[in-house]
Amino acid sequence: MSVFSQGTRSSGLIRLAAAGIALVSLSGFRSFEANFAPDSDLWSRWEAHNPQRVEVVDVSAWNDILAAYVIQDIDGLNRFAYGDVSPANRERLKQFIAEQTALPVSDYSRPAQKAYWINLYNAVTVDVVLDAYPVESIREIDISPGLFADGPWGKELVSVEGEDLTLNDIEHRILRPIWNDARIHYAVNCASVGCPNLQAEAFTADNVERLLETGARSYVNSPRGVSISEGKVTVSSIYDWFFEDFGTSEEDVLAHLLAYADDDLASELRSIGKLDDAAYDWSLNDAR
């Protein structure tokens, strides 16, 4: 997950509210802050791919780091033990990112590219948090340019094939527009409690579809994705901010949720038949 234009999804809104500008809610669970979410805006330079290439990308270092530091809590949230990362593994993570950004990604197959960009996004996010740690929220890492910019998402952090890239570029100009797959939101991790889980294994061309399905089902059936109290349905703000990725109507969002909801949740959603509110927790997904 990442950010509103030139900043985090909500930092600009906080400043507008502080200035006394009313944030008017839209109908149903939609909110005014959705207007600040970045569009899916294709960077056509990254459309090149080679369906014949079958070379496997080495993600063993990232796999080892995830296996060592991703810890699932009792609520099913995958937390990352930032404070436990050794100096050797800090260097190993930076080396992994350097090796990944040196690859000719445009010459890989579509499944390999999809996995590549997800891994790169997540690895860079963890690296950024580790560089600033300890922090209470990734939004405190205020390195993006722009007046309303909080967080790291708008800063150029890596270079691939001679192009400087931000985390926003990877998510909103490559992953979302090239694949048009709403499950991307269950894969890229913004180091926050409200975010879908950081998977405990690296994405590959062979497992990317499985992990996307796992991430979707896990999130929808967690209170971070969907919660129901006193007959009212609160969903993650992801479904508000990136509404268009899930369809053109509230009914489409409900249909998406029902496709992944377990039987009991699905029954409640069908009975209620509407979404009432959206929420998100920006606290760091720390395993402290």
Secondary structure, 3 states (H helix, E strand, C coil): CCCCCCCCCCHHHHHHHHCCCCCCCCCCCCCHHHHHCCCCCCCHHHCCCCCCCCCCCCCHHHHHHHHHHEEECCCCCEEECHHHCCHHHHHHHHHHHHHHHCCCHHHCCHHHHHHHHHHHHHHHHHHHHHHHCCCCEHHHCCCCCCCCCCCCCCCCCEEECCEEECHHHHHHHHHHHHHCCHHHHHCCCCCECCCCCCCCCCCCCCCHHHHHHHHHHHHHCCCCCEEEECCEEEEECHHHHCHHHCCCCHHHHHHHHHHHCCHHHHHHHHHHCCCCEEECCCEECECC
